[in-house]
Each structure stands twice: as C-alpha cells, then as structure tokens.
C-alpha cells in the first residue's frame, strides 16, 4: 500500500500565480486604505501643500 500525501504538489507556475494573486489583493486593499486616509485628512494635506507652493 503506497503512501498518499494529503497535499497536492504545486508547480512553480501555480505557486507564482497564487503569490501574484495575493500580492494584487494586498496592494488593492492598501491603495483603498490610502485613498480613505487621504480623504479623511484632505484639509490637513491641503494646508500642508499650501505651505510649500503658495509661497
């Protein structure tokens, strides 16, 4: 009777695909969080920008 592993072997291509998908999801949520943070602090960001470019 042979030994049967519970985990199926993944090729390098399948591993890369999974890592790429996870990376995209993380980047997407980080970008959404950054947009939300910028929207919440838009007045402070605008005041900071004005100190440098409105002379």
HUWOVEN-V710293 format. One record per backbone hydrogen bond with DSSP energy under -1.0 kcal/mol. NH is the residue of the N-H (numbers start at 1). CO is the residue of the C=O. If there is no record, write none. Layout:
NH | CO
NH | CO
This chain:
15 | 11
16 | 12
17 | 13
18 | 14
19 | 15
20 | 16
21 | 17
22 | 18
23 | 19
24 | 20
25 | 21
26 | 22
27 | 23
28 | 24
29 | 25
30 | 26
31 | 27
32 | 28
33 | 29
34 | 30
35 | 31
36 | 32
37 | 33
38 | 34
39 | 35
40 | 36
41 | 37
42 | 39
45 | 41
46 | 42
47 | 43
48 | 44
49 | 45
50 | 46
51 | 47
53 | 49
54 | 50
